[in-house]
Amino acid sequence: MPYRSTQKKLTEWLIGNTTGHAKLRAGLSSTWKVGDKTGSGAHGASNDVAIIWPENNLPFLITVYYTGSTISPDQQSQVIAEVGRIIGRTFYKN
């Protein structure tokens, strides 16, 4: 498969992902295009890796790994969403 075709397909999969709505996506502007891959694991681990396309800016990558937590998975997602809010406020002020 040619490179552009493979890149396009991967981008479509990431943007179409539905498991990250409570994580980074929840903290980012709804006008931004976001493609992500979430995960969780042992020892209270939760993560989200995303490529973000802010309006009128170049895309960038965010990686959040959160582990060793004793809080609920929903609370872990809220912590990761807050990372998204901080990134939005810090780097992309309107």
Secondary structure, DSSP 8 states (H G I E B T S, - for coil): --HHHHHHHHHHHHHH--TTTTTHHHHS-TTSEEEEEEEEETTTEEEEEEEEE-TTS--EEEEEEE-S--S-HHHHHHHHHHHHHHHHHHH---
